[in-house]
Amino acid sequence: MSEDDKGKKFLDLIDKQNNLQWKIIEKLILLIDMNWTSSEIKNELEILAKNYSSITKELNSLDENNSVL
């Protein structure tokens, strides 16, 4: 993958990660407002956290060769 492609992929992943962060915050606020009783929101939050982790791993793999990223 070229450095330009890595840069584009990096920016795309950062955007996705940022969107997931906001969704996670929204779900946490809902869960707190519901006194932590919604199984559905807990499941959604778990999925969002797994997706966030996956994106973070992918971001880290872009820099395996100590590139400018």
PQR file with spaces between the fields and no chain letter, atoms N, CA, C, O and H, PARSE charges and radii, in Angstrom:
ATOM       1  N    MET     1       0.853   -1.173    0.000 -0.4000 1.5000
ATOM       2  CA   MET     1       0.000    0.000    0.000 -0.0000 2.0000
ATOM       3  C    MET     1       0.902    1.239    0.000  0.5500 1.7000
ATOM       4  O    MET     1       1.838    1.339    0.793 -0.5500 1.4000
ATOM       5  N    SER     2       0.606    2.172   -0.895 -0.4000 1.5000
ATOM       6  CA   SER     2       1.413    3.390   -0.981 -0.0000 2.0000
ATOM       7  C    SER     2       1.152    4.288    0.227  0.5500 1.7000
ATOM       8  O    SER     2       0.157    4.121    0.931 -0.5500 1.4000
ATOM       9  H    SER     2      -0.155    2.091   -1.539  0.4000 1.0000
ATOM      10  N    GLU     3       2.045    5.231    0.456 -0.4000 1.5000
ATOM      11  CA   GLU     3       1.886    6.164    1.572 -0.0000 2.0000
ATOM      12  C    GLU     3       0.618    7.002    1.402  0.5500 1.7000
ATOM      13  O    GLU     3      -0.054    7.307    2.387 -0.5500 1.4000
ATOM      14  H    GLU     3       2.854    5.366   -0.116  0.4000 1.0000
ATOM      15  N    ASP     4       0.281    7.378    0.159 -0.4000 1.5000
ATOM      16  CA   ASP     4      -0.960    8.122   -0.084 -0.0000 2.0000
ATOM      17  C    ASP     4      -2.183    7.288    0.285  0.5500 1.7000
ATOM      18  O    ASP     4      -3.116    7.777    0.920 -0.5500 1.4000
ATOM      19  H    ASP     4       0.827    7.130   -0.642  0.4000 1.0000
ATOM      20  N    ASP     5      -2.162    6.019   -0.124 -0.4000 1.5000
ATOM      21  CA   ASP     5      -3.272    5.127    0.215 -0.0000 2.0000
ATOM      22  C    ASP     5      -3.379    4.935    1.725  0.5500 1.7000
ATOM      23  O    ASP     5      -4.474    4.907    2.285 -0.5500 1.4000
ATOM      24  H    ASP     5      -1.403    5.621   -0.640  0.4000 1.0000
ATOM      25  N    LYS     6      -2.217    4.803    2.376 -0.4000 1.5000
ATOM      26  CA   LYS     6      -2.212    4.673    3.836 -0.0000 2.0000
ATOM      27  C    LYS     6      -2.797    5.920    4.488  0.5500 1.7000
ATOM      28  O    LYS     6      -3.563    5.829    5.447 -0.5500 1.4000
ATOM      29  H    LYS     6      -1.327    4.826    1.921  0.4000 1.0000
ATOM      30  N    GLY     7      -2.431    7.076    3.963 -0.4000 1.5000
ATOM      31  CA   GLY     7      -2.949    8.330    4.509 -0.0000 2.0000
ATOM      32  C    GLY     7      -4.453    8.432    4.368  0.5500 1.7000
ATOM      33  O    GLY     7      -5.145    8.840    5.301 -0.5500 1.4000
ATOM      34  H    GLY     7      -1.809    7.150    3.183  0.4000 1.0000
ATOM      35  N    LYS     8      -4.958    8.061    3.201 -0.4000 1.5000
ATOM      36  CA   LYS     8      -6.404    8.090    2.975 -0.0000 2.0000
ATOM      37  C    LYS     8      -7.116    7.093    3.881  0.5500 1.7000
ATOM      38  O    LYS     8      -8.154    7.407    4.463 -0.5500 1.4000
ATOM      39  H    LYS     8      -4.396    7.730    2.444  0.4000 1.0000
ATOM      40  N    LYS     9      -6.557    5.897    3.996 -0.4000 1.5000
ATOM      41  CA   LYS     9      -7.146    4.867    4.851 -0.0000 2.0000
ATOM      42  C    LYS     9      -7.124    5.334    6.310  0.5500 1.7000
ATOM      43  O    LYS     9      -8.098    5.145    7.039 -0.5500 1.4000
ATOM      44  H    LYS     9      -5.714    5.642    3.523  0.4000 1.0000
ATOM      45  N    PHE    10      -6.023    5.939    6.729 -0.4000 1.5000
ATOM      46  CA   PHE    10      -5.886    6.463    8.083 -0.0000 2.0000
ATOM      47  C    PHE    10      -6.980    7.475    8.382  0.5500 1.7000
ATOM      48  O    PHE    10      -7.641    7.389    9.417 -0.5500 1.4000
ATOM      49  H    PHE    10      -5.232    6.093    6.137  0.4000 1.0000
ATOM      50  N    LEU    11      -7.176    8.431    7.485 -0.4000 1.5000
ATOM      51  CA   LEU    11      -8.201    9.458    7.692 -0.0000 2.0000
ATOM      52  C    LEU    11      -9.600    8.857    7.724  0.5500 1.7000
ATOM      53  O    LEU    11     -10.443    9.275    8.517 -0.5500 1.4000
ATOM      54  H    LEU    11      -6.640    8.501    6.644  0.4000 1.0000
ATOM      55  N    ASP    12      -9.843    7.881    6.867 -0.4000 1.5000
ATOM      56  CA   ASP    12     -11.143    7.207    6.850 -0.0000 2.0000
ATOM      57  C    ASP    12     -11.389    6.477    8.174  0.5500 1.7000
ATOM      58  O    ASP    12     -12.479    6.555    8.741 -0.5500 1.4000
ATOM      59  H    ASP    12      -9.159    7.541    6.222  0.4000 1.0000
ATOM      60  N    LEU    13     -10.377    5.774    8.654 -0.4000 1.5000
ATOM      61  CA   LEU    13     -10.520    5.043    9.909 -0.0000 2.0000
ATOM      62  C    LEU    13     -10.695    5.983   11.096  0.5500 1.7000
ATOM      63  O    LEU    13     -11.479    5.700   12.002 -0.5500 1.4000
ATOM      64  H    LEU    13      -9.491    5.710    8.193  0.4000 1.0000
ATOM      65  N    ILE    14      -9.976    7.089   11.097 -0.4000 1.5000
ATOM      66  CA   ILE    14     -10.109    8.079   12.176 -0.0000 2.0000
ATOM      67  C    ILE    14     -11.530    8.643   12.179  0.5500 1.7000
ATOM      68  O    ILE    14     -12.117    8.837   13.243 -0.5500 1.4000
ATOM      69  H    ILE    14      -9.339    7.319   10.361  0.4000 1.0000
ATOM      70  N    ASP    15     -12.081    8.905   11.003 -0.4000 1.5000
ATOM      71  CA   ASP    15     -13.450    9.407   10.908 -0.0000 2.0000
ATOM      72  C    ASP    15     -14.445    8.378   11.462  0.5500 1.7000
ATOM      73  O    ASP    15     -15.352    8.724   12.220 -0.5500 1.4000
ATOM      74  H    ASP    15     -11.605    8.748   10.138  0.4000 1.0000
ATOM      75  N    LYS    16     -14.264    7.116   11.076 -0.4000 1.5000
ATOM      76  CA   LYS    16     -15.139    6.055   11.578 -0.0000 2.0000
ATOM      77  C    LYS    16     -15.000    5.897   13.089  0.5500 1.7000
ATOM      78  O    LYS    16     -15.987    5.699   13.797 -0.5500 1.4000
ATOM      79  H    LYS    16     -13.527    6.835   10.461  0.4000 1.0000
ATOM      80  N    GLN    17     -13.773    5.985   13.569 -0.4000 1.5000
ATOM      81  CA   GLN    17     -13.521    5.858   15.002 -0.0000 2.0000
ATOM      82  C    GLN    17     -14.188    7.006   15.758  0.5500 1.7000
ATOM      83  O    GLN    17     -14.788    6.788   16.810 -0.5500 1.4000
ATOM      84  H    GLN    17     -12.971    6.146   12.995  0.4000 1.0000
ATOM      85  N    ASN    18     -14.089    8.203   15.240 -0.4000 1.5000
ATOM      86  CA   ASN    18     -14.716    9.367   15.868 -0.0000 2.0000
ATOM      87  C    ASN    18     -16.236    9.215   15.922  0.5500 1.7000
ATOM      88  O    ASN    18     -16.856    9.508   16.945 -0.5500 1.4000
ATOM      89  H    ASN    18     -13.602    8.380   14.385  0.4000 1.0000
ATOM      90  N    ASN    19     -16.831    8.760   14.829 -0.4000 1.5000
ATOM      91  CA   ASN    19     -18.278    8.541   14.808 -0.0000 2.0000
ATOM      92  C    ASN    19     -18.691    7.485   15.836  0.5500 1.7000
ATOM      93  O    ASN    19     -19.710    7.632   16.511 -0.5500 1.4000
ATOM      94  H    ASN    19     -16.328    8.521   13.998  0.4000 1.0000
ATOM      95  N    LEU    20     -17.899    6.429   15.947 -0.4000 1.5000
ATOM      96  CA   LEU    20     -18.195    5.392   16.937 -0.0000 2.0000
ATOM      97  C    LEU    20     -18.080    5.937   18.361  0.5500 1.7000
ATOM      98  O    LEU    20     -18.874    5.580   19.231 -0.5500 1.4000
ATOM      99  H    LEU    20     -17.071    6.309   15.399  0.4000 1.0000
ATOM     100  N    GLN    21     -17.093    6.801   18.595 -0.4000 1.5000
ATOM     101  CA   GLN    21     -16.943    7.396   19.927 -0.0000 2.0000
ATOM     102  C    GLN    21     -18.207    8.139   20.322  0.5500 1.7000
ATOM     103  O    GLN    21     -18.678    8.009   21.452 -0.5500 1.4000
ATOM     104  H    GLN    21     -16.448    7.091   17.888  0.4000 1.0000
ATOM     105  N    TRP    22     -18.757    8.913   19.404 -0.4000 1.5000
ATOM     106  CA   TRP    22     -19.976    9.666   19.709 -0.0000 2.0000
ATOM     107  C    TRP    22     -21.161    8.735   19.951  0.5500 1.7000
ATOM     108  O    TRP    22     -21.979    8.987   20.836 -0.5500 1.4000
ATOM     109  H    TRP    22     -18.375    9.019   18.486  0.4000 1.0000
ATOM     110  N    LYS    23     -21.257    7.657   19.167 -0.4000 1.5000
ATOM     111  CA   LYS    23     -22.338    6.695   19.367 -0.0000 2.0000
ATOM     112  C    LYS    23     -22.199    6.005   20.722  0.5500 1.7000
ATOM     113  O    LYS    23     -23.193    5.765   21.406 -0.5500 1.4000
ATOM     114  H    LYS    23     -20.592    7.451   18.449  0.4000 1.0000
ATOM     115  N    ILE    24     -20.967    5.689   21.104 -0.4000 1.5000
ATOM     116  CA   ILE    24     -20.724    5.065   22.406 -0.0000 2.0000
ATOM     117  C    ILE    24     -21.150    6.006   23.524  0.5500 1.7000
ATOM     118  O    ILE    24     -21.792    5.575   24.482 -0.5500 1.4000
ATOM     119  H    ILE    24     -20.159    5.884   20.548  0.4000 1.0000
ATOM     120  N    ILE    25     -20.805    7.273   23.417 -0.4000 1.5000
ATOM     121  CA   ILE    25     -21.190    8.265   24.432 -0.0000 2.0000
ATOM     122  C    ILE    25     -22.711    8.367   24.512  0.5500 1.7000
ATOM     123  O    ILE    25     -23.278    8.398   25.604 -0.5500 1.4000
ATOM     124  H    ILE    25     -20.283    7.623   22.639  0.4000 1.0000
ATOM     125  N    GLU    26     -23.370    8.419   23.350 -0.4000 1.5000
ATOM     126  CA   GLU    26     -24.835    8.495   23.338 -0.0000 2.0000
ATOM     127  C    GLU    26     -25.456    7.291   24.054  0.5500 1.7000
ATOM     128  O    GLU    26     -26.386    7.443   24.846 -0.5500 1.4000
ATOM     129  H    GLU    26     -22.909    8.394   22.463  0.4000 1.0000
ATOM     130  N    LYS    27     -24.936    6.101   23.768 -0.4000 1.5000
ATOM     131  CA   LYS    27     -25.476    4.888   24.401 -0.0000 2.0000
ATOM     132  C    LYS    27     -25.209    4.897   25.905  0.5500 1.7000
ATOM     133  O    LYS    27     -26.070    4.498   26.689 -0.5500 1.4000
ATOM     134  H    LYS    27     -24.180    5.978   23.125  0.4000 1.0000
ATOM     135  N    LEU    28     -24.031    5.347   26.309 -0.4000 1.5000
ATOM     136  CA   LEU    28     -23.726    5.419   27.742 -0.0000 2.0000
ATOM     137  C    LEU    28     -24.667    6.376   28.461  0.5500 1.7000
ATOM     138  O    LEU    28     -25.146    6.082   29.556 -0.5500 1.4000
ATOM     139  H    LEU    28     -23.331    5.671   25.672  0.4000 1.0000
ATOM     140  N    ILE    29     -24.927    7.516   27.843 -0.4000 1.5000
ATOM     141  CA   ILE    29     -25.854    8.481   28.452 -0.0000 2.0000
ATOM     142  C    ILE    29     -27.244    7.874   28.586  0.5500 1.7000
ATOM     143  O    ILE    29     -27.886    8.018   29.627 -0.5500 1.4000
ATOM     144  H    ILE    29     -24.538    7.755   26.954  0.4000 1.0000
ATOM     145  N    LEU    30     -27.715    7.195   27.537 -0.4000 1.5000
ATOM     146  CA   LEU    30     -29.018    6.529   27.608 -0.0000 2.0000
ATOM     147  C    LEU    30     -29.047    5.475   28.718  0.5500 1.7000
ATOM     148  O    LEU    30     -30.009    5.378   29.480 -0.5500 1.4000
ATOM     149  H    LEU    30     -27.194    7.078   26.692  0.4000 1.0000
ATOM     150  N    LEU    31     -27.985    4.703   28.789 -0.4000 1.5000
ATOM     151  CA   LEU    31     -27.914    3.646   29.788 -0.0000 2.0000
ATOM     152  C    LEU    31     -27.909    4.219   31.200  0.5500 1.7000
ATOM     153  O    LEU    31     -28.570    3.686   32.091 -0.5500 1.4000
ATOM     154  H    LEU    31     -27.203    4.782   28.170  0.4000 1.0000
ATOM     155  N    ILE    32     -27.176    5.288   31.402 -0.4000 1.5000
ATOM     156  CA   ILE    32     -27.153    5.949   32.708 -0.0000 2.0000
ATOM     157  C    ILE    32     -28.532    6.491   33.045  0.5500 1.7000
ATOM     158  O    ILE    32     -29.008    6.341   34.170 -0.5500 1.4000
ATOM     159  H    ILE    32     -26.639    5.721   30.678  0.4000 1.0000
ATOM     160  N    ASP    33     -29.173    7.121   32.069 -0.4000 1.5000
ATOM     161  CA   ASP    33     -30.521    7.661   32.293 -0.0000 2.0000
ATOM     162  C    ASP    33     -31.528    6.562   32.637  0.5500 1.7000
ATOM     163  O    ASP    33     -32.522    6.818   33.317 -0.5500 1.4000
ATOM     164  H    ASP    33     -28.787    7.243   31.155  0.4000 1.0000
ATOM     165  N    MET    34     -31.268    5.342   32.166 -0.4000 1.5000
ATOM     166  CA   MET    34     -32.172    4.220   32.424 -0.0000 2.0000
ATOM     167  C    MET    34     -31.694    3.385   33.616  0.5500 1.7000
ATOM     168  O    MET    34     -32.140    2.255   33.814 -0.5500 1.4000
ATOM     169  H    MET    34     -30.461    5.135   31.613  0.4000 1.0000
ATOM     170  N    ASN    35     -30.789    3.954   34.400 -0.4000 1.5000
ATOM     171  CA   ASN    35     -30.236    3.256   35.571 -0.0000 2.0000
ATOM     172  C    ASN    35     -29.608    1.909   35.219  0.5500 1.7000
ATOM     173  O    ASN    35     -29.716    0.951   35.985 -0.5500 1.4000
ATOM     174  H    ASN    35     -30.427    4.872   34.240  0.4000 1.0000
ATOM     175  N    TRP    36     -28.960    1.838   34.077 -0.4000 1.5000
ATOM     176  CA   TRP    36     -28.209    0.665   33.648 -0.0000 2.0000
ATOM     177  C    TRP    36     -29.090   -0.579   33.490  0.5500 1.7000
ATOM     178  O    TRP    36     -28.614   -1.698   33.681 -0.5500 1.4000
ATOM     179  H    TRP    36     -28.872    2.616   33.456  0.4000 1.0000
ATOM     180  N    THR    37     -30.366   -0.394   33.143 -0.4000 1.5000
ATOM     181  CA   THR    37     -31.283   -1.536   33.103 -0.0000 2.0000
ATOM     182  C    THR    37     -31.612   -2.051   31.702  0.5500 1.7000
ATOM     183  O    THR    37     -32.283   -3.076   31.582 -0.5500 1.4000
ATOM     184  H    THR    37     -30.753    0.515   32.988  0.4000 1.0000
ATOM     185  N    SER    38     -31.174   -1.392   30.660 -0.4000 1.5000
ATOM     186  CA   SER    38     -31.539   -1.798   29.306 -0.0000 2.0000
ATOM     187  C    SER    38     -30.538   -2.801   28.726  0.5500 1.7000
ATOM     188  O    SER    38     -29.397   -2.453   28.420 -0.5500 1.4000
ATOM     189  H    SER    38     -30.629   -0.559   30.757  0.4000 1.0000
ATOM     190  N    SER    39     -30.981   -4.039   28.581 -0.4000 1.5000
ATOM     191  CA   SER    39     -30.134   -5.076   27.976 -0.0000 2.0000
ATOM     192  C    SER    39     -29.853   -4.762   26.511  0.5500 1.7000
ATOM     193  O    SER    39     -28.764   -5.036   26.007 -0.5500 1.4000
ATOM     194  H    SER    39     -31.907   -4.322   28.829  0.4000 1.0000
ATOM     195  N    GLU    40     -30.832   -4.192   25.841 -0.4000 1.5000
ATOM     196  CA   GLU    40     -30.662   -3.857   24.425 -0.0000 2.0000
ATOM     197  C    GLU    40     -29.549   -2.831   24.239  0.5500 1.7000
ATOM     198  O    GLU    40     -28.695   -2.993   23.367 -0.5500 1.4000
ATOM     199  H    GLU    40     -31.717   -3.970   26.250  0.4000 1.0000
ATOM     200  N    ILE    41     -29.554   -1.788   25.043 -0.4000 1.5000
ATOM     201  CA   ILE    41     -28.521   -0.761   24.928 -0.0000 2.0000
ATOM     202  C    ILE    41     -27.164   -1.324   25.332  0.5500 1.7000
ATOM     203  O    ILE    41     -26.147   -0.973   24.735 -0.5500 1.4000
ATOM     204  H    ILE    41     -30.248   -1.657   25.751  0.4000 1.0000
ATOM     205  N    LYS    42     -27.138   -2.190   26.338 -0.4000 1.5000
ATOM     206  CA   LYS    42     -25.875   -2.828   26.736 -0.0000 2.0000
ATOM     207  C    LYS    42     -25.308   -3.641   25.582  0.5500 1.7000
ATOM     208  O    LYS    42     -24.103   -3.607   25.332 -0.5500 1.4000
ATOM     209  H    LYS    42     -27.965   -2.475   26.824  0.4000 1.0000
ATOM     210  N    ASN    43     -26.170   -4.375   24.873 -0.4000 1.5000
ATOM     211  CA   ASN    43     -25.719   -5.162   23.715 -0.0000 2.0000
ATOM     212  C    ASN    43     -25.214   -4.259   22.592  0.5500 1.7000
ATOM     213  O    ASN    43     -24.190   -4.545   21.970 -0.5500 1.4000
ATOM     214  H    ASN    43     -27.149   -4.402   25.076  0.4000 1.0000
ATOM     215  N    GLU    44     -25.935   -3.170   22.337 -0.4000 1.5000
ATOM     216  CA   GLU    44     -25.506   -2.224   21.303 -0.0000 2.0000
ATOM     217  C    GLU    44     -24.159   -1.613   21.671  0.5500 1.7000
ATOM     218  O    GLU    44     -23.293   -1.435   20.815 -0.5500 1.4000
ATOM     219  H    GLU    44     -26.766   -2.937   22.842  0.4000 1.0000
ATOM     220  N    LEU    45     -23.992   -1.300   22.936 -0.4000 1.5000
ATOM     221  CA   LEU    45     -22.742   -0.720   23.417 -0.0000 2.0000
ATOM     222  C    LEU    45     -21.586   -1.711   23.261  0.5500 1.7000
ATOM     223  O    LEU    45     -20.474   -1.327   22.899 -0.5500 1.4000
ATOM     224  H    LEU    45     -24.696   -1.445   23.632  0.4000 1.0000
ATOM     225  N    GLU    46     -21.856   -2.973   23.535 -0.4000 1.5000
ATOM     226  CA   GLU    46     -20.833   -4.005   23.368 -0.0000 2.0000
ATOM     227  C    GLU    46     -20.397   -4.104   21.906  0.5500 1.7000
ATOM     228  O    GLU    46     -19.204   -4.207   21.620 -0.5500 1.4000
ATOM     229  H    GLU    46     -22.760   -3.285   23.830  0.4000 1.0000
ATOM     230  N    ILE    47     -21.347   -4.073   20.995 -0.4000 1.5000
ATOM     231  CA   ILE    47     -21.033   -4.138   19.563 -0.0000 2.0000
ATOM     232  C    ILE    47     -20.221   -2.915   19.135  0.5500 1.7000
ATOM     233  O    ILE    47     -19.241   -3.039   18.400 -0.5500 1.4000
ATOM     234  H    ILE    47     -22.315   -3.989   21.228  0.4000 1.0000
ATOM     235  N    LEU    48     -20.633   -1.737   19.598 -0.4000 1.5000
ATOM     236  CA   LEU    48     -19.898   -0.512   19.263 -0.0000 2.0000
ATOM     237  C    LEU    48     -18.465   -0.572   19.790  0.5500 1.7000
ATOM     238  O    LEU    48     -17.533   -0.165   19.097 -0.5500 1.4000
ATOM     239  H    LEU    48     -21.428   -1.636   20.195  0.4000 1.0000
ATOM     240  N    ALA    49     -18.286   -1.072   21.001 -0.4000 1.5000
ATOM     241  CA   ALA    49     -16.948   -1.178   21.588 -0.0000 2.0000
ATOM     242  C    ALA    49     -16.083   -2.151   20.794  0.5500 1.7000
ATOM     243  O    ALA    49     -14.897   -1.893   20.587 -0.5500 1.4000
ATOM     244  H    ALA    49     -19.043   -1.402   21.565  0.4000 1.0000
ATOM     245  N    LYS    50     -16.659   -3.263   20.348 -0.4000 1.5000
ATOM     246  CA   LYS    50     -15.909   -4.224   19.536 -0.0000 2.0000
ATOM     247  C    LYS    50     -15.515   -3.609   18.194  0.5500 1.7000
ATOM     248  O    LYS    50     -14.396   -3.808   17.722 -0.5500 1.4000
ATOM     249  H    LYS    50     -17.622   -3.473   20.516  0.4000 1.0000
ATOM     250  N    ASN    51     -16.433   -2.864   17.584 -0.4000 1.5000
ATOM     251  CA   ASN    51     -16.119   -2.185   16.319 -0.0000 2.0000
ATOM     252  C    ASN    51     -15.010   -1.157   16.511  0.5500 1.7000
ATOM     253  O    ASN    51     -14.118   -1.032   15.672 -0.5500 1.4000
ATOM     254  H    ASN    51     -17.342   -2.702   17.968  0.4000 1.0000
ATOM     255  N    TYR    52     -15.071   -0.424   17.617 -0.4000 1.5000
ATOM     256  CA   TYR    52     -14.044    0.575   17.928 -0.0000 2.0000
ATOM     257  C    TYR    52     -12.683   -0.110   18.083  0.5500 1.7000
ATOM     258  O    TYR    52     -11.674    0.374   17.568 -0.5500 1.4000
ATOM     259  H    TYR    52     -15.796   -0.526   18.299  0.4000 1.0000
ATOM     260  N    SER    53     -12.666   -1.225   18.788 -0.4000 1.5000
ATOM     261  CA   SER    53     -11.426   -1.977   18.985 -0.0000 2.0000
ATOM     262  C    SER    53     -10.867   -2.473   17.650  0.5500 1.7000
ATOM     263  O    SER    53      -9.660   -2.422   17.414 -0.5500 1.4000
ATOM     264  H    SER    53     -13.485   -1.618   19.206  0.4000 1.0000
ATOM     265  N    SER    54     -11.744   -2.944   16.801 -0.4000 1.5000
ATOM     266  CA   SER    54     -11.333   -3.433   15.490 -0.0000 2.0000
ATOM     267  C    SER    54     -10.700   -2.320   14.658  0.5500 1.7000
ATOM     268  O    SER    54      -9.671   -2.528   14.015 -0.5500 1.4000
ATOM     269  H    SER    54     -12.725   -2.986   16.993  0.4000 1.0000
ATOM     270  N    ILE    55     -11.310   -1.151   14.672 -0.4000 1.5000
ATOM     271  CA   ILE    55     -10.768   -0.015   13.925 -0.0000 2.0000
ATOM     272  C    ILE    55      -9.421    0.403   14.500  0.5500 1.7000
ATOM     273  O    ILE    55      -8.501    0.726   13.749 -0.5500 1.4000
ATOM     274  H    ILE    55     -12.146   -0.981   15.194  0.4000 1.0000
ATOM     275  N    THR    56      -9.297    0.400   15.818 -0.4000 1.5000
ATOM     276  CA   THR    56      -8.032    0.758   16.457 -0.0000 2.0000
ATOM     277  C    THR    56      -6.929   -0.213   16.040  0.5500 1.7000
ATOM     278  O    THR    56      -5.809    0.208   15.749 -0.5500 1.4000
ATOM     279  H    THR    56     -10.044    0.138   16.428  0.4000 1.0000
ATOM     280  N    LYS    57      -7.238   -1.496   16.009 -0.4000 1.5000
ATOM     281  CA   LYS    57      -6.251   -2.493   15.565 -0.0000 2.0000
ATOM     282  C    LYS    57      -5.852   -2.244   14.118  0.5500 1.7000
ATOM     283  O    LYS    57      -4.678   -2.348   13.764 -0.5500 1.4000
ATOM     284  H    LYS    57      -8.147   -1.838   16.245  0.4000 1.0000
ATOM     285  N    GLU    58      -6.834   -1.915   13.283 -0.4000 1.5000
ATOM     286  CA   GLU    58      -6.541   -1.651   11.873 -0.0000 2.0000
ATOM     287  C    GLU    58      -5.678   -0.400   11.729  0.5500 1.7000
ATOM     288  O    GLU    58      -4.758   -0.369   10.911 -0.5500 1.4000
ATOM     289  H    GLU    58      -7.788   -1.830   13.571  0.4000 1.0000
ATOM     290  N    LEU    59      -5.970    0.628   12.520 -0.4000 1.5000
ATOM     291  CA   LEU    59      -5.142    1.832   12.510 -0.0000 2.0000
ATOM     292  C    LEU    59      -3.706    1.502   12.904  0.5500 1.7000
ATOM     293  O    LEU    59      -2.758    1.959   12.266 -0.5500 1.4000
ATOM     294  H    LEU    59      -6.717    0.603   13.184  0.4000 1.0000
ATOM     295  N    ASN    60      -3.556    0.713   13.949 -0.4000 1.5000
ATOM     296  CA   ASN    60      -2.217    0.344   14.407 -0.0000 2.0000
ATOM     297  C    ASN    60      -1.471   -0.478   13.369  0.5500 1.7000
ATOM     298  O    ASN    60      -0.248   -0.379   13.265 -0.5500 1.4000
ATOM     299  H    ASN    60      -4.327    0.342   14.468  0.4000 1.0000
ATOM     300  N    SER    61      -2.186   -1.287   12.601 -0.4000 1.5000
ATOM     301  CA   SER    61      -1.528   -2.119   11.597 -0.0000 2.0000
ATOM     302  C    SER    61      -1.035   -1.290   10.409  0.5500 1.7000
ATOM     303  O    SER    61      -0.139   -1.721    9.683 -0.5500 1.4000
ATOM     304  H    SER    61      -3.179   -1.368   12.685  0.4000 1.0000
ATOM     305  N    LEU    62      -1.608   -0.118   10.211 -0.4000 1.5000
ATOM     306  CA   LEU    62      -1.140    0.742    9.119 -0.0000 2.0000
ATOM     307  C    LEU    62       0.286    1.214    9.353  0.5500 1.7000
ATOM     308  O    LEU    62       0.998    1.543    8.404 -0.5500 1.4000
ATOM     309  H    LEU    62      -2.336    0.233   10.801  0.4000 1.0000
ATOM     310  N    ASP    63       0.702    1.248   10.605 -0.4000 1.5000
ATOM     311  CA   ASP    63       2.011    1.789   10.952 -0.0000 2.0000
ATOM     312  C    ASP    63       3.001    0.707   11.343  0.5500 1.7000
ATOM     313  O    ASP    63       3.922    0.966   12.119 -0.5500 1.4000
ATOM     314  H    ASP    63       0.124    0.980   11.375  0.4000 1.0000
ATOM     315  N    GLU    64       2.831   -0.501   10.821 -0.4000 1.5000
ATOM     316  CA   GLU    64       3.729   -1.608   11.173 -0.0000 2.0000
ATOM     317  C    GLU    64       5.167   -1.331   10.789  0.5500 1.7000
ATOM     318  O    GLU    64       6.087   -1.795   11.464 -0.5500 1.4000
ATOM     319  H    GLU    64       2.084   -0.712   10.191  0.4000 1.0000
ATOM     320  N    ASN    65       5.377   -0.586    9.720 -0.4000 1.5000
ATOM     321  CA   ASN    65       6.744   -0.339    9.237 -0.0000 2.0000
ATOM     322  C    ASN    65       7.253    1.035    9.638  0.5500 1.7000
ATOM     323  O    ASN    65       8.139    1.582    8.982 -0.5500 1.4000
ATOM     324  H    ASN    65       4.631   -0.209    9.172  0.4000 1.0000
ATOM     325  N    ASN    66       6.704    1.598   10.707 -0.4000 1.5000
ATOM     326  CA   ASN    66       7.134    2.914   11.216 -0.0000 2.0000
ATOM     327  C    ASN    66       7.124    3.987   10.133  0.5500 1.7000
ATOM     328  O    ASN    66       8.078    4.750    9.983 -0.5500 1.4000
ATOM     329  H    ASN    66       5.984    1.153   11.240  0.4000 1.0000
ATOM     330  N    SER    67       6.027    4.030    9.383 -0.4000 1.5000
ATOM     331  CA   SER    67       5.884    5.053    8.351 -0.0000 2.0000
ATOM     332  C    SER    67       5.581    6.397    9.003  0.5500 1.7000
ATOM     333  O    SER    67       5.651    6.529   10.225 -0.5500 1.4000
ATOM     334  H    SER    67       5.252    3.410    9.505  0.4000 1.0000
ATOM     335  N    VAL    68       5.246    7.387    8.192 -0.4000 1.5000
ATOM     336  CA   VAL    68       4.963    8.717    8.718 -0.0000 2.0000
ATOM     337  C    VAL    68       3.695    8.759    9.553  0.5500 1.7000
ATOM     338  O    VAL    68       3.459    9.732   10.269 -0.5500 1.4000
ATOM     339  H    VAL    68       5.189    7.280    7.199  0.4000 1.0000
ATOM     340  N    LEU    69       2.869    7.710    9.473 -0.4000 1.5000
ATOM     341  CA   LEU    69       1.664    7.668   10.282 -0.0000 2.0000
ATOM     342  C    LEU    69       2.088    7.397   11.683  0.5500 1.7000
ATOM     343  O    LEU    69       1.246    7.312   12.577 -0.5500 1.4000
ATOM     344  H    LEU    69       3.061    6.919    8.892  0.4000 1.0000
